[in-house]
């Protein structure tokens, strides 16, 4: 996950937020499915790495998208933070409760569904036209002081 966040910035600059979310959510879903279905240890480790990479950019890009809007970006960033922290606090106990009744690996299918939802909702992090504006080119003429 750390490596995904460190290398994610240049990747997002190159391919854009929507494509980055789709790629990472796809890797995350594939990795989680590999993890759930199991197999040889090396395959489970590959699944774990893909899952970690897959969830690495969701929160940072969600924050960036929230801050992009013209209408009250501070409130939007706060809302994303609240959702993220609630998921952080509620997610593990929910997986535990589901795991008690259905088995821990089966409970992880809920996370798989959420990763698929993130893949489908990727256009929500599209950059606004305001953030795509580039700075004016400096003039080529030099001024004397």
C-alpha positions in Angstrom: 0.0 0.0 0.0 2.8 2.4 0.9 4.6 1.7 -2.4 1.3 2.3 -4.3 0.9 5.7 -2.6 4.5 6.7 -3.2 4.5 5.7 -6.9 0.8 6.6 -7.4 1.4 10.4 -7.7 3.4 10.2 -11.0 1.0 7.5 -12.2 -2.0 9.7 -11.6 -0.3 12.6 -13.3 0.3 10.5 -16.3 -3.0 8.6 -16.7 -5.5 10.7 -14.7 -7.6 10.0 -11.7 -10.4 8.0 -13.3 -8.1 5.6 -15.0 -5.9 5.3 -11.9 -8.9 4.4 -9.8 -10.1 1.9 -12.3 -6.7 0.2 -12.6 -6.1 0.1 -8.8 -9.6 -1.0 -8.0 -9.3 -3.7 -10.6 -6.0 -4.9 -9.2 -7.5 -4.8 -5.7 -10.5 -6.8 -6.7 -8.4 -9.4 -8.5 -5.9 -9.6 -5.6 -8.7 -9.9 -3.0 -10.4 -12.7 -5.0 -7.0 -14.5 -5.3 -6.6 -14.1 -1.5 -10.1 -15.4 -0.8 -9.9 -18.4 -3.1 -6.5 -19.3 -1.8 -4.1 -21.7 -3.4 -0.3 -22.1 -3.0 1.3 -19.6 -0.5 3.0 -17.7 -3.3 -0.3 -17.0 -5.0 -1.9 -15.8 -1.7 1.1 -13.5 -1.3 0.6 -12.1 -4.8 -3.1 -11.6 -4.1 -2.2 -9.7 -0.9 0.2 -7.4 -2.7 -2.3 -6.7 -5.5 -5.0 -6.1 -2.9 -2.8 -3.6 -1.0 -1.9 -1.8 -4.3 -5.5 -1.8 -5.2 -6.7 0.1 -2.1 -3.7 2.5 -2.0 -5.1 5.4 -4.0 -8.8 5.4 -3.2 -8.7 7.7 -0.1 -6.1 10.1 -1.4 -7.8 10.5 -4.8 -11.2 10.9 -3.1 -9.7 13.7 -1.0 -8.3 15.4 -4.1 -11.6 15.1 -5.9 -13.4 16.6 -2.9 -11.0 19.5 -2.7 -11.4 20.2 -6.5 -14.9 21.4 -6.5 -15.8 25.1 -6.6 -18.6 24.9 -4.0 -17.3 24.7 -0.4 -14.3 22.4 -0.8 -13.6 22.4 3.0 -17.0 20.8 3.8 -16.5 18.3 1.0 -13.1 17.3 2.3 -14.5 17.0 5.8 -17.3 14.7 4.5 -14.8 12.4 2.7 -12.7 12.3 5.9 -15.7 11.4 8.0 -16.6 8.6 5.6 -13.1 7.3 5.6 -12.7 7.3 9.3 -16.1 5.7 9.8 -15.1 3.0 7.4 -11.9 2.6 9.3 -13.8 2.2 12.6 -16.8 0.2 11.4 -15.2 -2.0 8.7 -13.2 -4.4 10.9 -15.9 -5.1 13.4 -18.4 -5.6 10.6 -16.1 -8.1 8.9 -15.6 -9.8 12.2 -19.4 -10.1 12.8 -19.9 -11.4 9.3 -16.9 -13.8 9.7 -18.5 -15.3 12.8 -21.5 -16.4 10.9 -20.2 -17.0 7.4 -16.4 -17.5 7.8 -13.7 -14.9 7.6 -12.8 -15.5 4.0 -16.5 -15.3 3.0 -16.9 -12.1 4.9 -14.2 -10.5 2.7 -16.6 -10.8 -0.3 -18.2 -7.6 1.1 -14.9 -5.8 0.5 -14.8 -7.3 -3.0 -18.2 -5.8 -3.7 -17.0 -2.4 -2.4 -13.9 -2.6 -4.7 -16.2 -3.3 -7.7 -18.4 -0.4 -6.7 -15.2 1.8 -6.5 -14.3 0.7 -10.0 -17.8 1.6 -11.3 -17.9 4.9 -9.4 -14.4 6.0 -10.7 -15.8 8.9 -12.9 -16.7 10.6 -9.6 -13.1 11.5 -9.1 -12.8 13.2 -12.5 -10.8 16.4 -12.3 -13.0 19.5 -12.5 -12.4 22.0 -15.2 -11.2 24.5 -12.6 -8.3 22.2 -11.6 -7.3 21.5 -15.2 -6.6 25.1 -16.0 -2.9 25.6 -16.6 -0.8 28.5 -15.6 -0.2 31.1 -18.3 3.0 30.6 -20.3 5.8 33.1 -19.4 6.5 35.6 -22.1 9.7 35.1 -24.1 10.6 38.8 -23.9 12.7 40.0 -21.0 12.1 43.2 -19.2 14.7 45.6 -18.1 14.7 46.8 -14.5 
